Amino acid sequence: MLSDSFEVIGGQTLKGELQPQGAKNEALQVISAVLLTDDTVTISNIPDILDVNKLIELLKGFGVTVEKLADDTYSFCAGTIDMAYLRSKEFMQDAQRLRGSVMLIGPLLARFGKATLPKPGGDKIGRRRLDTHFLGFQKLGAEFKYDDEKDIYFIEQPKSGLQGGYLHMDEISVTGTANVVMAAVLAKGKTTIYNAACEPYVQQLCRMLVKMGAKINGIGSNRIEIEGVEKLGGAEHRCLPDMIEIGSFIGLAAMTQGEITIKNAGVEHLGIIPYTFERLGIQIETKGDDLFIPSQEHYEINTFIDGSILTIYDAPWPGFTPDLMSIILVTATQARGSVLVHQKMFESRLFFTDKLIDMGAQIILCDPHRATVIGLERRYPLRGIEMTSPDIRAGQALLIAALSAKGTSIIRNVHQIDRGYQHIDKRLSAIGAKISRI
């Protein structure tokens, strides 16, 4: 898989229906949560992507019984867990390659009293510190050590067990909030988390935990209250559609002048994502739970009321998700008008813009966090080139650019795209894309 590339013949008009996959970020959280109980947990709408499949393999390594019930549905039973697996070379290697492995710490700490984790991998998009996770665990009484020579984290419960307490998250971290919530549901007493992330995926995790017997109030707000319980049971849960993939499909439709219907999009959970794309001039129609993007010859970026250049920036939910900033940037390259893209949360996420510039885009990288995009109005289409995908989201943005470009593009290192997008080449080929895996 590491050597795979996409060969893309651009300039095709895409038309048809796309069904979004299950949400990657939610799946990583709720699958980790199955470690909190020895009963069976069944989860559906799980995406068939590398990162999720790696996490499931890690659970199998612990001894979790995993049964595939359908293409997107699994049952998990963590009745007997081999904690010696934490010290194995296999676990260290596999966990290091997967950013989502950090989500195992909370459940392991809560139920088994300890956890060990090598510094997790993932996208190279700047600093992605884990302080929020470990500071939260320490507030619950856990003892934390870090071996800086081996890059390994060690954390254990005190002899008296985890104790509920008052936590103020030092950053609004989705994974940090989820991890601390999973630890707190089995802690003694009441835990109050302020400045908590309130993304739909955190809400979904909390709702699943409530089905399992957890006592959680404030779901959907930035103040979560948890009353610890002694034991959790089994449950059934269904993941939401992936809002990042839905946003990618909106940008794809605009860039290729396509006519695309996104089926069962979970519209009520998309927040300001459709509105943000509409500010680029893209027409979006809501039809029940579907989104329809009609073919547009041109789309024009809005300005602010005083006529100044539009700025789009990321922010914690309900703000615009940082995972779609790469898609916003590439979509703007073929619009009328200009936009300032301000990626606040990660300082290396805009560094793929050099590849778009090589394709003919007019982009000024102001600094690591900001880029000004001057739309070409389709008068000067992007041209196909050879390039390499640096991370999941930039890889998808480059794929969209290649599909809209004139000529043939080769995208290397597409295992990065496979980490977050399910069978994307086959699904896009079904609506008219010319894309081959080589």
C-alpha positions in Angstrom: 0.0 0.0 0.0 2.9 2.4 0.7 4.0 2.3 -2.9 0.5 3.0 -4.4 -0.1 6.0 -6.6 -3.1 7.5 -8.3 -3.0 8.3 -12.0 -5.7 10.9 -12.6 -6.9 12.2 -16.0 -8.5 15.5 -15.2 -11.2 17.6 -16.7 -14.0 15.1 -16.4 -17.4 16.4 -15.4 -18.7 14.3 -12.5 -22.3 13.4 -12.1 -24.2 11.1 -9.8 -24.7 10.2 -6.1 -22.2 9.7 -3.4 -22.8 8.1 -0.1 -20.5 9.4 2.6 -18.6 6.9 4.7 -18.9 6.7 8.5 -17.1 9.3 10.4 -13.4 8.5 10.9 -12.8 10.7 14.0 -15.9 9.3 15.7 -15.1 5.7 14.9 -11.6 6.0 16.5 -13.2 7.2 19.7 -16.1 4.8 20.0 -14.1 1.7 19.0 -11.6 2.6 21.8 -14.5 2.9 24.3 -15.3 -0.8 23.9 -12.4 -1.5 26.3 -14.5 0.0 29.1 -16.8 -3.0 29.4 -16.6 -6.8 29.3 -20.0 -6.9 27.6 -20.5 -6.9 23.8 -20.6 -3.5 22.0 -21.9 -3.4 18.4 -20.9 -0.5 16.2 -22.2 0.2 12.6 -21.3 2.6 9.8 -17.6 2.0 10.5 -15.5 3.3 7.6 -13.2 0.8 5.9 -10.0 2.9 6.1 -6.5 2.3 7.1 -6.5 4.2 10.4 -9.7 2.5 11.7 -8.6 -0.9 10.5 -5.2 -0.5 12.3 -7.0 0.4 15.6 -9.2 -2.7 15.3 -6.0 -4.8 14.8 -4.6 -3.3 18.0 -7.8 -4.3 19.9 -7.4 -7.9 18.6 -3.8 -7.8 19.9 -5.2 -7.1 23.4 -7.4 -10.1 23.1 -10.7 -8.3 22.2 -13.0 -10.6 20.4 -13.9 -8.9 17.1 -16.6 -10.1 14.8 -17.4 -8.5 11.4 -21.2 -8.7 11.1 -21.5 -6.7 7.8 -19.3 -4.6 5.6 -19.6 -1.6 8.0 -20.6 -3.3 11.3 -18.6 -5.0 14.0 -19.2 -6.5 17.4 -16.5 -6.1 20.1 -16.2 -8.0 23.3 -13.3 -7.0 25.6 -14.0 -9.7 28.2 -10.4 -10.9 28.7 -7.6 -8.4 28.1 -3.9 -9.2 27.8 -2.2 -6.2 29.4 1.2 -7.7 28.6 0.5 -6.7 25.0 1.2 -3.1 26.0 4.9 -4.0 26.5 5.2 -6.0 23.2 7.3 -4.9 20.3 4.3 -5.4 18.0 2.1 -3.0 20.0 4.9 -0.4 20.2 5.4 -0.4 16.5 1.8 -0.4 15.5 0.6 2.2 18.1 3.5 4.5 17.0 2.2 4.6 13.4 -1.4 5.5 14.4 -2.3 8.9 15.9 -5.7 7.4 17.1 -3.9 5.0 19.4 -3.9 7.7 22.0 -7.6 7.1 22.5 -6.8 3.8 24.1 -5.2 5.4 27.2 -8.4 6.6 28.8 -10.3 3.3 28.7 -7.2 1.2 29.7 -6.5 3.6 32.6 -10.1 3.6 33.8 -10.8 -0.2 33.6 -7.3 -1.7 34.1 -5.5 0.9 36.1 -2.6 1.6 33.8 -1.6 2.3 30.2 1.6 2.6 28.2 1.9 4.3 24.8 4.7 5.2 22.5 4.6 8.7 21.0 1.8 8.3 18.4 2.2 9.1 14.7 -0.3 10.6 12.3 -0.2 13.6 10.0 2.9 15.8 10.1 0.9 19.1 10.3 2.8 20.8 13.1 2.8 20.4 16.9 0.1 18.1 18.2 0.8 18.0 21.9 -0.8 15.5 24.2 -0.6 17.7 27.4 -4.3 18.1 27.5 -4.8 14.4 27.8 -2.3 13.8 30.5 -3.1 16.9 32.5 -6.7 15.7 32.5 -5.7 12.2 33.8 -3.6 13.8 36.5 -6.6 15.8 37.7 -8.3 12.5 38.2 -5.4 11.4 40.3 -3.4 9.4 37.8 0.4 9.3 38.0 2.2 10.2 34.8 5.8 9.5 33.6 7.5 10.1 30.2 10.6 8.4 29.0 12.1 11.0 26.7 14.8 8.6 25.5 12.4 6.0 24.2 9.4 8.4 23.6 7.1 6.3 25.8 4.3 7.5 28.1 3.5 5.6 31.3 0.4 6.4 33.3 -1.2 4.6 36.3 -4.1 4.9 38.7 -3.3 5.6 42.4 -3.9 2.8 44.8 -7.2 4.5 45.8 -8.3 4.6 42.1 -9.3 7.5 39.9 -11.2 10.3 41.7 -13.6 12.7 40.1 -12.6 16.4 40.1 -12.7 19.8 38.5 -11.0 20.0 35.2 -10.4 23.1 32.9 -9.1 21.9 29.6 -6.1 24.0 28.6 -7.1 23.7 25.0 -10.4 22.7 23.3 -9.1 19.3 22.3 -11.5 16.8 20.7 -9.4 13.8 21.5 -8.3 15.2 24.8 -12.0 15.7 25.9 -12.9 12.2 24.7 -10.0 10.5 26.5 -10.7 12.2 29.8 -14.5 11.5 29.5 -13.7 7.8 29.0 -11.5 7.8 32.1 -14.0 9.8 34.2 -17.0 7.5 33.6 -15.4 4.8 35.8 -13.8 7.3 38.4 -15.2 7.7 41.9 -17.4 10.7 42.4 -18.3 13.6 40.2 -16.1 15.1 37.4 -16.8 18.5 35.8 -15.0 19.3 32.6 -14.9 23.0 31.5 -13.7 24.2 28.1 -14.6 20.8 26.7 -14.8 20.1 23.0 -18.4 19.8 21.8 -18.0 18.4 18.3 -20.7 16.0 17.1 -18.2 13.1 17.5 -17.7 13.9 21.2 -21.4 14.1 21.6 -21.8 10.7 19.9 -19.2 9.1 22.2 -21.0 10.5 25.2 -24.3 9.2 24.0 -22.9 5.7 23.4 -21.4 5.8 26.9 -24.8 6.7 28.3 -26.3 3.7 26.6 -23.6 1.6 28.3 -24.7 3.0 31.7 -22.5 6.1 32.2 -24.0 9.2 33.8 -23.2 12.2 31.7 -24.8 15.6 31.6 -24.1 18.6 29.4 -23.7 16.7 26.2 -23.2 19.1 23.3 -22.0 21.9 25.6 -18.5 23.0 26.7 -19.3 22.0 30.3 -19.6 18.2 30.8 -20.6 16.7 34.2 -19.9 13.0 34.8 -21.0 10.9 37.8 -18.7 7.9 38.0 -20.2 4.4 37.9 -18.7 1.1 38.9 -19.3 -0.8 35.7 -20.5 -0.3 32.1 -22.4 -2.7 30.0 -22.9 -3.4 26.3 -24.7 -1.2 23.7 -25.4 -0.7 20.0 -24.2 2.4 18.3 -24.2 3.9 14.8 -21.5 6.4 13.6 -22.5 9.6 11.9 -21.7 10.3 8.2 -18.2 11.8 7.9 -18.6 15.6 7.7 -15.0 16.0 6.4 -15.8 13.7 3.5 -19.0 15.6 2.8 -17.2 18.9 2.7 -14.7 17.3 0.3 -17.5 16.2 -2.0 -18.9 19.8 -2.0 -15.5 21.2 -3.1 -15.1 18.3 -5.6 -18.5 19.2 -7.3 -17.6 22.8 -7.6 -14.1 22.2 -9.0 -15.2 19.7 -11.6 -18.5 21.6 -12.6 -20.1 18.4 -11.4 -23.7 17.7 -10.5 -23.5 15.6 -7.3 -26.0 14.5 -4.7 -24.6 13.6 -1.3 -27.0 11.0 0.1 -27.9 10.7 3.8 -25.5 13.5 4.8 -26.7 13.9 8.4 -27.5 17.6 7.6 -28.4 18.5 11.1 -24.9 17.6 12.3 -22.9 19.6 9.7 -23.0 23.0 11.5 -21.6 25.8 9.3 -19.9 23.6 6.8 -22.4 24.1 4.0 -22.6 27.8 4.7 -18.9 28.2 4.6 -18.8 26.7 1.1 -21.7 28.9 0.1 -19.5 31.9 1.0 -17.2 30.7 -1.9 -20.2 31.1 -4.2 -21.1 27.4 -4.4 -24.8 26.5 -4.7 -26.0 23.9 -2.3 -29.6 22.6 -2.0 -30.8 20.6 1.0 -33.3 17.9 0.1 -34.4 16.2 3.2 -31.2 14.6 4.5 -29.4 14.9 1.2 -27.3 17.7 -0.2 -27.5 18.5 -3.9 -24.7 20.5 -5.6 -25.8 21.6 -9.1 -23.4 22.1 -12.0 -22.0 25.7 -11.9 -20.0 27.2 -14.7 -18.7 29.9 -12.3 -18.7 30.5 -8.5 -17.8 33.8 -7.0 -16.3 34.3 -3.5 -18.2 36.7 -1.2 -16.6 39.7 0.3 -17.3 41.3 3.6 -20.0 44.0 3.8 -17.4 46.8 3.3 -16.0 45.1 0.2 -12.8 43.8 1.9 -11.4 40.3 1.2 -13.2 37.4 2.8 -11.3 35.6 5.5 -12.1 31.9 6.3 -10.5 30.5 9.5 -10.8 27.4 11.6 -12.1 27.3 15.1 -13.4 24.8 17.7 -16.9 23.6 17.1 -19.3 25.1 16.3 -16.7 27.0 14.3 -15.4 25.7 11.0 -13.4 22.5 11.3 -9.7 22.7 10.6 -9.8 19.4 8.7 -11.6 21.1 5.8 -9.3 24.1 5.4 -7.2 22.3 2.8 -10.4 21.7 0.8 -11.5 25.3 1.1 -8.1 26.5 -0.2 -8.1 24.3 -3.2 -11.7 25.0 -4.1 -11.0 28.8 -4.1 -8.3 28.4 -6.7 -10.9 28.2 -9.5 -13.4 30.7 -8.1 -13.9 34.3 -9.0 -12.4 36.6 -6.4 -9.9 36.2 -3.6 -10.0 34.7 -0.1 -7.6 34.7 2.9 -7.4 31.2 4.4 -6.3 31.4 8.0 -5.3 27.9 9.5 -5.0 28.8 13.2 -4.6 25.4 14.8 -1.8 23.7 12.9 1.3 25.5 11.6 2.3 23.1 8.8 -1.1 22.3 7.2 -0.7 24.8 4.4 2.7 23.7 3.2 1.1 21.6 0.4 0.3 24.8 -1.4 3.6 24.6 -3.4 2.1 21.7 -5.3 -1.0 23.7 -6.2 1.3 26.6 -7.3 3.1 24.1 -9.6 -0.3 23.3 -11.0 -0.8 26.9 -11.9 -2.8 28.2 -8.9 -2.2 31.7 -7.7 -1.5 31.5 -4.0 0.5 33.7 -1.7 1.7 31.8 1.4 1.8 34.7 3.9 3.2 32.7 6.8 2.8 29.1 8.1 -0.8 29.9 9.1 -2.2 32.1 6.3 -2.5 31.9 2.6 -4.2 34.3 0.1 -5.8 32.5 -2.8 -6.5 34.6 -6.0 -9.1 32.7 -7.9 -8.5 32.0 -11.6 -12.2 32.0 -12.6 -11.6 28.8 -14.7 -9.9 31.0 -17.4 -6.7 29.3 -16.5 -7.4 25.7 -15.5 -4.9 23.9 -13.3 -2.5 21.6 -15.1 -1.7 18.0 -14.2 1.7 17.3 -12.6 3.4 14.6 -10.5 3.2 15.2 -6.8 3.2 13.5 -3.4 0.4 13.4 -0.8 1.9 14.8 2.5 -1.1 14.0 4.8 -4.8 12.8 4.7 -6.5 16.2 4.1 -3.9 17.7 1.8 -3.9 14.5 -0.1 -7.6 14.7 -0.7 -7.3 18.4 -1.7 -4.6 17.5 -4.3 -6.8 14.7 -5.6 -9.6 17.2 -6.1 -7.2 19.6 -7.8 -6.0 16.7 -10.1 -9.6 15.8 -11.0 -10.3 19.4 -12.1 -7.0 19.9 -13.9 -6.1 19.7 -17.6 -4.0 16.7 -18.4 -2.8 13.8 -16.3 -1.6 13.9 -12.7 0.3 11.3 -10.7 -0.3 11.4 -6.9 2.2 9.4 -4.9 2.0 8.2 -1.3 -1.7 7.7 -1.5 -1.8 5.5 1.5 -2.2 8.9 3.3 -5.5 9.3 1.5 -6.5 5.7 2.2 -6.0 6.4 5.9 -9.1 8.7 5.9 -11.1 8.1 2.7 -12.8 4.8 2.0 -12.1 3.3 -1.5 -12.1 6.8 -2.9 -10.8 5.8 -6.3 -13.6 3.3 -6.9 -16.3 5.6 -5.6 -15.3 8.6 -7.7 -14.8 6.4 -10.8 -18.5 5.4 -10.4 -19.6 9.0 -11.0 -17.3 9.7 -14.0 -13.8 10.3 -12.6 -10.8 8.8 -14.5 -8.7 7.6 -11.7 -6.5 4.5 -11.5 -4.5 3.0 -8.7 -1.0 2.1 -10.0 
